[in-house]
Amino acid sequence: GQNMTQEELAEKLYVSRTTISKWKSGRGYLEIEKIF
């Protein structure tokens, strides 16, 4: 929602950033599936 704390936001950004880098190395598909 709109009232996400900065901490939650940072956590989401961190998670997506690490997921994207795993993805680029070709191993992130399972994690992506778990997220969605």
PDBQT receptor file of N, H, CA, C and O in Angstrom, charges set to zero:
ATOM      1  N   GLY A   1       0.815  -1.213   0.000  1.00  0.00    +0.000 N 
ATOM      2  CA  GLY A   1       0.000   0.000   0.000  1.00  0.00    +0.000 C 
ATOM      3  C   GLY A   1       0.847   1.261   0.000  1.00  0.00    +0.000 C 
ATOM      4  O   GLY A   1       2.054   1.227  -0.236  1.00  0.00    +0.000 OA
ATOM      5  N   GLN A   2       0.190   2.352   0.267  1.00  0.00    +0.000 N 
ATOM      6  H   GLN A   2      -0.791   2.379   0.459  1.00  0.00    +0.000 HD
ATOM      7  CA  GLN A   2       0.858   3.647   0.225  1.00  0.00    +0.000 C 
ATOM      8  C   GLN A   2       1.693   3.915   1.471  1.00  0.00    +0.000 C 
ATOM      9  O   GLN A   2       2.729   4.576   1.397  1.00  0.00    +0.000 OA
ATOM     10  N   ASN A   3       1.239   3.397   2.633  1.00  0.00    +0.000 N 
ATOM     11  H   ASN A   3       0.397   2.860   2.693  1.00  0.00    +0.000 HD
ATOM     12  CA  ASN A   3       1.956   3.725   3.861  1.00  0.00    +0.000 C 
ATOM     13  C   ASN A   3       2.953   2.645   4.238  1.00  0.00    +0.000 C 
ATOM     14  O   ASN A   3       2.867   2.034   5.304  1.00  0.00    +0.000 OA
ATOM     15  N   MET A   4       3.892   2.428   3.347  1.00  0.00    +0.000 N 
ATOM     16  H   MET A   4       3.962   2.924   2.481  1.00  0.00    +0.000 HD
ATOM     17  CA  MET A   4       4.966   1.495   3.594  1.00  0.00    +0.000 C 
ATOM     18  C   MET A   4       6.077   2.264   4.306  1.00  0.00    +0.000 C 
ATOM     19  O   MET A   4       6.383   3.401   3.947  1.00  0.00    +0.000 OA
ATOM     20  N   THR A   5       6.669   1.643   5.303  1.00  0.00    +0.000 N 
ATOM     21  H   THR A   5       6.421   0.719   5.594  1.00  0.00    +0.000 HD
ATOM     22  CA  THR A   5       7.766   2.332   5.970  1.00  0.00    +0.000 C 
ATOM     23  C   THR A   5       9.002   2.303   5.085  1.00  0.00    +0.000 C 
ATOM     24  O   THR A   5       9.113   1.472   4.184  1.00  0.00    +0.000 OA
ATOM     25  N   GLN A   6       9.919   3.204   5.346  1.00  0.00    +0.000 N 
ATOM     26  H   GLN A   6       9.829   3.879   6.078  1.00  0.00    +0.000 HD
ATOM     27  CA  GLN A   6      11.158   3.226   4.557  1.00  0.00    +0.000 C 
ATOM     28  C   GLN A   6      11.906   1.914   4.711  1.00  0.00    +0.000 C 
ATOM     29  O   GLN A   6      12.575   1.458   3.784  1.00  0.00    +0.000 OA
ATOM     30  N   GLU A   7      11.789   1.310   5.887  1.00  0.00    +0.000 N 
ATOM     31  H   GLU A   7      11.245   1.680   6.640  1.00  0.00    +0.000 HD
ATOM     32  CA  GLU A   7      12.465   0.046   6.129  1.00  0.00    +0.000 C 
ATOM     33  C   GLU A   7      11.894  -1.044   5.234  1.00  0.00    +0.000 C 
ATOM     34  O   GLU A   7      12.640  -1.809   4.622  1.00  0.00    +0.000 OA
ATOM     35  N   GLU A   8      10.565  -1.112   5.160  1.00  0.00    +0.000 N 
ATOM     36  H   GLU A   8       9.959  -0.491   5.657  1.00  0.00    +0.000 HD
ATOM     37  CA  GLU A   8       9.921  -2.113   4.310  1.00  0.00    +0.000 C 
ATOM     38  C   GLU A   8      10.284  -1.892   2.849  1.00  0.00    +0.000 C 
ATOM     39  O   GLU A   8      10.549  -2.834   2.103  1.00  0.00    +0.000 OA
ATOM     40  N   LEU A   9      10.289  -0.618   2.463  1.00  0.00    +0.000 N 
ATOM     41  H   LEU A   9      10.073   0.147   3.070  1.00  0.00    +0.000 HD
ATOM     42  CA  LEU A   9      10.621  -0.274   1.089  1.00  0.00    +0.000 C 
ATOM     43  C   LEU A   9      12.050  -0.703   0.764  1.00  0.00    +0.000 C 
ATOM     44  O   LEU A   9      12.311  -1.306  -0.277  1.00  0.00    +0.000 OA
ATOM     45  N   ALA A  10      12.964  -0.383   1.670  1.00  0.00    +0.000 N 
ATOM     46  H   ALA A  10      12.752   0.106   2.515  1.00  0.00    +0.000 HD
ATOM     47  CA  ALA A  10      14.363  -0.753   1.473  1.00  0.00    +0.000 C 
ATOM     48  C   ALA A  10      14.507  -2.264   1.363  1.00  0.00    +0.000 C 
ATOM     49  O   ALA A  10      15.289  -2.770   0.558  1.00  0.00    +0.000 OA
ATOM     50  N   GLU A  11      13.739  -2.979   2.186  1.00  0.00    +0.000 N 
ATOM     51  H   GLU A  11      13.104  -2.568   2.840  1.00  0.00    +0.000 HD
ATOM     52  CA  GLU A  11      13.794  -4.428   2.164  1.00  0.00    +0.000 C 
ATOM     53  C   GLU A  11      13.339  -4.961   0.813  1.00  0.00    +0.000 C 
ATOM     54  O   GLU A  11      13.975  -5.846   0.240  1.00  0.00    +0.000 OA
ATOM     55  N   LYS A  12      12.233  -4.418   0.304  1.00  0.00    +0.000 N 
ATOM     56  H   LYS A  12      11.716  -3.699   0.769  1.00  0.00    +0.000 HD
ATOM     57  CA  LYS A  12      11.732  -4.849  -0.995  1.00  0.00    +0.000 C 
ATOM     58  C   LYS A  12      12.736  -4.544  -2.101  1.00  0.00    +0.000 C 
ATOM     59  O   LYS A  12      12.975  -5.370  -2.982  1.00  0.00    +0.000 OA
ATOM     60  N   LEU A  13      13.315  -3.357  -2.045  1.00  0.00    +0.000 N 
ATOM     61  H   LEU A  13      13.120  -2.686  -1.330  1.00  0.00    +0.000 HD
ATOM     62  CA  LEU A  13      14.293  -2.979  -3.058  1.00  0.00    +0.000 C 
ATOM     63  C   LEU A  13      15.501  -3.898  -3.004  1.00  0.00    +0.000 C 
ATOM     64  O   LEU A  13      16.028  -4.313  -4.036  1.00  0.00    +0.000 OA
ATOM     65  N   TYR A  14      15.937  -4.213  -1.780  1.00  0.00    +0.000 N 
ATOM     66  H   TYR A  14      15.508  -3.876  -0.941  1.00  0.00    +0.000 HD
ATOM     67  CA  TYR A  14      17.087  -5.101  -1.620  1.00  0.00    +0.000 C 
ATOM     68  C   TYR A  14      16.767  -6.476  -2.185  1.00  0.00    +0.000 C 
ATOM     69  O   TYR A  14      17.566  -7.060  -2.917  1.00  0.00    +0.000 OA
ATOM     70  N   VAL A  15      15.594  -6.985  -1.839  1.00  0.00    +0.000 N 
ATOM     71  H   VAL A  15      14.945  -6.511  -1.244  1.00  0.00    +0.000 HD
ATOM     72  CA  VAL A  15      15.185  -8.305  -2.314  1.00  0.00    +0.000 C 
ATOM     73  C   VAL A  15      15.138  -8.334  -3.828  1.00  0.00    +0.000 C 
ATOM     74  O   VAL A  15      15.660  -9.262  -4.446  1.00  0.00    +0.000 OA
ATOM     75  N   SER A  16      14.515  -7.320  -4.440  1.00  0.00    +0.000 N 
ATOM     76  H   SER A  16      14.091  -6.566  -3.938  1.00  0.00    +0.000 HD
ATOM     77  CA  SER A  16      14.416  -7.357  -5.892  1.00  0.00    +0.000 C 
ATOM     78  C   SER A  16      15.784  -7.179  -6.539  1.00  0.00    +0.000 C 
ATOM     79  O   SER A  16      16.050  -7.750  -7.597  1.00  0.00    +0.000 OA
ATOM     80  N   ARG A  17      16.646  -6.396  -5.914  1.00  0.00    +0.000 N 
ATOM     81  H   ARG A  17      16.430  -5.932  -5.055  1.00  0.00    +0.000 HD
ATOM     82  CA  ARG A  17      17.977  -6.206  -6.484  1.00  0.00    +0.000 C 
ATOM     83  C   ARG A  17      18.767  -7.509  -6.448  1.00  0.00    +0.000 C 
ATOM     84  O   ARG A  17      19.420  -7.862  -7.431  1.00  0.00    +0.000 OA
ATOM     85  N   THR A  18      18.716  -8.225  -5.334  1.00  0.00    +0.000 N 
ATOM     86  H   THR A  18      18.186  -7.938  -4.536  1.00  0.00    +0.000 HD
ATOM     87  CA  THR A  18      19.454  -9.487  -5.249  1.00  0.00    +0.000 C 
ATOM     88  C   THR A  18      18.836 -10.520  -6.170  1.00  0.00    +0.000 C 
ATOM     89  O   THR A  18      19.547 -11.321  -6.778  1.00  0.00    +0.000 OA
ATOM     90  N   THR A  19      17.517 -10.505  -6.277  1.00  0.00    +0.000 N 
ATOM     91  H   THR A  19      16.940  -9.855  -5.783  1.00  0.00    +0.000 HD
ATOM     92  CA  THR A  19      16.843 -11.446  -7.163  1.00  0.00    +0.000 C 
ATOM     93  C   THR A  19      17.235 -11.183  -8.605  1.00  0.00    +0.000 C 
ATOM     94  O   THR A  19      17.484 -12.116  -9.368  1.00  0.00    +0.000 OA
ATOM     95  N   ILE A  20      17.291  -9.902  -8.980  1.00  0.00    +0.000 N 
ATOM     96  H   ILE A  20      17.089  -9.143  -8.360  1.00  0.00    +0.000 HD
ATOM     97  CA  ILE A  20      17.659  -9.549 -10.351  1.00  0.00    +0.000 C 
ATOM     98  C   ILE A  20      19.082  -9.996 -10.663  1.00  0.00    +0.000 C 
ATOM     99  O   ILE A  20      19.346 -10.492 -11.758  1.00  0.00    +0.000 OA
ATOM    100  N   SER A  21      19.997  -9.826  -9.722  1.00  0.00    +0.000 N 
ATOM    101  H   SER A  21      19.783  -9.423  -8.833  1.00  0.00    +0.000 HD
ATOM    102  CA  SER A  21      21.362 -10.255 -10.016  1.00  0.00    +0.000 C 
ATOM    103  C   SER A  21      21.470 -11.770 -10.101  1.00  0.00    +0.000 C 
ATOM    104  O   SER A  21      22.266 -12.286 -10.887  1.00  0.00    +0.000 OA
ATOM    105  N   LYS A  22      20.683 -12.495  -9.304  1.00  0.00    +0.000 N 
ATOM    106  H   LYS A  22      20.037 -12.075  -8.666  1.00  0.00    +0.000 HD
ATOM    107  CA  LYS A  22      20.660 -13.954  -9.428  1.00  0.00    +0.000 C 
ATOM    108  C   LYS A  22      20.086 -14.344 -10.775  1.00  0.00    +0.000 C 
ATOM    109  O   LYS A  22      20.558 -15.262 -11.445  1.00  0.00    +0.000 OA
ATOM    110  N   TRP A  23      19.037 -13.602 -11.148  1.00  0.00    +0.000 N 
ATOM    111  H   TRP A  23      18.653 -12.856 -10.604  1.00  0.00    +0.000 HD
ATOM    112  CA  TRP A  23      18.339 -13.822 -12.404  1.00  0.00    +0.000 C 
ATOM    113  C   TRP A  23      19.308 -13.705 -13.571  1.00  0.00    +0.000 C 
ATOM    114  O   TRP A  23      19.316 -14.537 -14.478  1.00  0.00    +0.000 OA
ATOM    115  N   LYS A  24      20.124 -12.656 -13.529  1.00  0.00    +0.000 N 
ATOM    116  H   LYS A  24      20.118 -11.981 -12.792  1.00  0.00    +0.000 HD
ATOM    117  CA  LYS A  24      21.092 -12.419 -14.597  1.00  0.00    +0.000 C 
ATOM    118  C   LYS A  24      22.106 -13.546 -14.672  1.00  0.00    +0.000 C 
ATOM    119  O   LYS A  24      22.628 -13.842 -15.747  1.00  0.00    +0.000 OA
ATOM    120  N   SER A  25      22.389 -14.176 -13.545  1.00  0.00    +0.000 N 
ATOM    121  H   SER A  25      21.966 -13.936 -12.672  1.00  0.00    +0.000 HD
ATOM    122  CA  SER A  25      23.307 -15.311 -13.586  1.00  0.00    +0.000 C 
ATOM    123  C   SER A  25      22.545 -16.604 -13.866  1.00  0.00    +0.000 C 
ATOM    124  O   SER A  25      23.133 -17.686 -13.881  1.00  0.00    +0.000 OA
ATOM    125  N   GLY A  26      21.238 -16.488 -14.089  1.00  0.00    +0.000 N 
ATOM    126  H   GLY A  26      20.760 -15.609 -14.077  1.00  0.00    +0.000 HD
ATOM    127  CA  GLY A  26      20.444 -17.603 -14.570  1.00  0.00    +0.000 C 
ATOM    128  C   GLY A  26      19.896 -18.533 -13.500  1.00  0.00    +0.000 C 
ATOM    129  O   GLY A  26      19.435 -19.630 -13.814  1.00  0.00    +0.000 OA
ATOM    130  N   ARG A  27      19.938 -18.104 -12.223  1.00  0.00    +0.000 N 
ATOM    131  H   ARG A  27      20.312 -17.213 -11.969  1.00  0.00    +0.000 HD
ATOM    132  CA  ARG A  27      19.483 -19.007 -11.178  1.00  0.00    +0.000 C 
ATOM    133  C   ARG A  27      18.309 -18.449 -10.383  1.00  0.00    +0.000 C 
ATOM    134  O   ARG A  27      17.970 -18.990  -9.330  1.00  0.00    +0.000 OA
ATOM    135  N   GLY A  28      17.688 -17.384 -10.863  1.00  0.00    +0.000 N 
ATOM    136  H   GLY A  28      17.964 -16.945 -11.717  1.00  0.00    +0.000 HD
ATOM    137  CA  GLY A  28      16.687 -16.722 -10.036  1.00  0.00    +0.000 C 
ATOM    138  C   GLY A  28      15.259 -17.148 -10.267  1.00  0.00    +0.000 C 
ATOM    139  O   GLY A  28      14.352 -16.624  -9.621  1.00  0.00    +0.000 OA
ATOM    140  N   TYR A  29      15.030 -18.085 -11.170  1.00  0.00    +0.000 N 
ATOM    141  H   TYR A  29      15.766 -18.512 -11.695  1.00  0.00    +0.000 HD
ATOM    142  CA  TYR A  29      13.652 -18.378 -11.550  1.00  0.00    +0.000 C 
ATOM    143  C   TYR A  29      12.788 -18.894 -10.418  1.00  0.00    +0.000 C 
ATOM    144  O   TYR A  29      11.636 -18.480 -10.287  1.00  0.00    +0.000 OA
ATOM    145  N   LEU A  30      13.312 -19.781  -9.607  1.00  0.00    +0.000 N 
ATOM    146  H   LEU A  30      14.247 -20.117  -9.714  1.00  0.00    +0.000 HD
ATOM    147  CA  LEU A  30      12.518 -20.316  -8.510  1.00  0.00    +0.000 C 
ATOM    148  C   LEU A  30      12.118 -19.230  -7.529  1.00  0.00    +0.000 C 
ATOM    149  O   LEU A  30      10.981 -19.202  -7.057  1.00  0.00    +0.000 OA
ATOM    150  N   GLU A  31      13.045 -18.338  -7.222  1.00  0.00    +0.000 N 
ATOM    151  H   GLU A  31      13.968 -18.361  -7.606  1.00  0.00    +0.000 HD
ATOM    152  CA  GLU A  31      12.732 -17.252  -6.307  1.00  0.00    +0.000 C 
ATOM    153  C   GLU A  31      11.641 -16.353  -6.870  1.00  0.00    +0.000 C 
ATOM    154  O   GLU A  31      10.738 -15.934  -6.146  1.00  0.00    +0.000 OA
ATOM    155  N   ILE A  32      11.728 -16.059  -8.155  1.00  0.00    +0.000 N 
ATOM    156  H   ILE A  32      12.461 -16.399  -8.743  1.00  0.00    +0.000 HD
ATOM    157  CA  ILE A  32      10.710 -15.241  -8.798  1.00  0.00    +0.000 C 
ATOM    158  C   ILE A  32       9.341 -15.894  -8.634  1.00  0.00    +0.000 C 
ATOM    159  O   ILE A  32       8.362 -15.225  -8.305  1.00  0.00    +0.000 OA
ATOM    160  N   GLU A  33       9.280 -17.198  -8.866  1.00  0.00    +0.000 N 
ATOM    161  H   GLU A  33      10.076 -17.741  -9.133  1.00  0.00    +0.000 HD
ATOM    162  CA  GLU A  33       8.020 -17.915  -8.742  1.00  0.00    +0.000 C 
ATOM    163  C   GLU A  33       7.467 -17.805  -7.331  1.00  0.00    +0.000 C 
ATOM    164  O   GLU A  33       6.260 -17.641  -7.153  1.00  0.00    +0.000 OA
ATOM    165  N   LYS A  34       8.332 -17.893  -6.323  1.00  0.00    +0.000 N 
ATOM    166  H   LYS A  34       9.313 -18.026  -6.468  1.00  0.00    +0.000 HD
ATOM    167  CA  LYS A  34       7.890 -17.802  -4.934  1.00  0.00    +0.000 C 
ATOM    168  C   LYS A  34       7.329 -16.427  -4.621  1.00  0.00    +0.000 C 
ATOM    169  O   LYS A  34       6.362 -16.301  -3.871  1.00  0.00    +0.000 OA
ATOM    170  N   ILE A  35       7.942 -15.386  -5.201  1.00  0.00    +0.000 N 
ATOM    171  H   ILE A  35       8.728 -15.488  -5.810  1.00  0.00    +0.000 HD
ATOM    172  CA  ILE A  35       7.496 -14.027  -4.916  1.00  0.00    +0.000 C 
ATOM    173  C   ILE A  35       6.092 -13.778  -5.451  1.00  0.00    +0.000 C 
ATOM    174  O   ILE A  35       5.281 -13.147  -4.773  1.00  0.00    +0.000 OA
ATOM    175  N   PHE A  36       5.788 -14.266  -6.661  1.00  0.00    +0.000 N 
ATOM    176  H   PHE A  36       6.447 -14.778  -7.211  1.00  0.00    +0.000 HD
ATOM    177  CA  PHE A  36       4.504 -13.940  -7.276  1.00  0.00    +0.000 C 
ATOM    178  C   PHE A  36       3.400 -14.948  -7.039  1.00  0.00    +0.000 C 
ATOM    179  O   PHE A  36       2.281 -14.762  -7.516  1.00  0.00    +0.000 OA
TER     180      PHE A  36
